[in-house]
């Protein structure tokens, strides 16, 4: 038997794959990219067809030597990097480093890390897909041109440390434009009137909204008009004029794509896009779940497709029939339309239905379990029958007014039966019909001509609201809808614009900073295409065309660079030094008495004396918790470590060294009078406890926590023992 080397990207993936292949296979990890454009120089020859200068990444020398040695000792080398453009480019670079012909059948790919998928992939090696490589190379060079040509301009004209990018600049524009809409919005007053009606004096009340007057839509702009309507309706006779019954079906949502997974994880779990992708990567690459060992739990998590493999559909149908019954099984597996042309991968789904979330809950971290459950339930639901509701629409006449009452009652749960209810619903203001279950609003059985009793009239004042600020979910959604970036770019784009200080994430909403507005206005004036949504989306389409082999990557770069270079030359001459707006605080500098100003640094905003460099005094911006320090009586304030982790300490530090990881609360302990804190346990749970470690109430909680940990260790030890014995008996 010949010896084979399989090169993947991560050690976790290598560990999972190794157990699926025989002893004649060696699996090694490249740890991502081994070659790239240099960081210290531009690295693209603009005079000679945009020739990139690739170098081995610093610090990867030993790893490269190890892979070369392994390749020499192997009869065949398989490059098993991720099944996307970036993975194809990594495979291409690996082929160069390991001296493998890109035309040889060295490339294998798989959508899931399971034994059948891996073994099937090894049987079907192929050459490296060069159009995919060229598409990724074109993207890399485009981003290098914008980043290394435009960013230095911002350093010179605005301030050091700034950056601009094709996708990130458009993302900042979306947030800034939304903020301008909000600022320009003028709220308008309007009123609604709801009648509380019932069949008889002792029957249940139901709501009917006043919708028309004299056959025209009712519009109430102020309180006086509302009072006039209420006065008329108070003396009216309420008669049922129409009853319409119908059955309404609610179809399940398709299985997750990268975008919809990030959106739903943000809404239901409160995860950032970055956190979602990190955890999804862990689930994809494989986790040790005990007796089975290392297993990849989900399919590849970077995908635009909602397609499901026929084998997975069959497995889902069998699971649904056994778990829920035939009535929950559609006549044939549903097929969901894809928004985009790309269909290289399946939707994000569980790799097997033999591992439901409850069966492996003790083997996953709390966040891993939450995301796995989200993916599991969405997939199962997507393969089930629609939910069925009985709806009742009742029209009511009250003299010259018309009212409408709409009732809905679940008749058959269908796909809703797949949701366990263990995942919290969104607390955001925006409503998402794909993630929130319909509320049941039953109405009594009414007949035409029936006279109803008025219980109460409820007039309510409302004001029109501006469009909501973007959240993690809604920003990803609009980026996908407008074609800005691709699944793999959403998370890093959002993190970049936050880290650069262009936007701030507050209460899970994005707010543009003054810096963001200044840089965006500059780019709008001199680099319109860079911040143009349609241009950016068109560029993504051209990259798709390169990957499909329809156009040349050189042609795309040439068409972009020539106008960009002209804009750059004009901007260099026209832009003088841009002064950023200064935010003056109400804090006086203790050294010179000037009012300190807000500055932005590497770790966020801070206060600095405007007398710099004569006065170099700086202060952190501290958030007061409203709780007094137990040691000295000073205020306890919120602070952050260099890794941005929040803790709480005395404002008089370093004179007072009090600090705690627990959030201080204004309420006091009923047992000892000390302030209470919100304490996070290692299992992820939260509890309100006394800050005084000597308090009896605190000691009871701590002792219980110790007992719980001991019990958990016993359970884990009992689970692991059989596996340990098998290994020993070998």
Helices and strands as residue ranges (DSSP letters): E 4-8, H 11-18, E 25-29, E 35-37, E 44-45, E 51-52, E 54-56, H 61-72, E 76-79, H 85-97, H 115-123, H 130-157, H 166-184, E 189-198, E 206-213, E 216-217, H 223-234, E 238-250, H 258-264, I 265-269, H 273-285, E 287-288, E 294-295, H 310-323, G 326-328, G 357-363, H 366-382, E 387-398, E 401-412, G 414-418, E 451-463, H 472-482, H 490-499, E 503-506, E 509-512, H 514-526, H 533-547, H 553-574, E 583-588, E 595-601, E 604-608, E 618-620, E 623-628, E 635-640, E 646-650, E 659-660, E 663-668, E 675-680, E 686-690, H 696-729
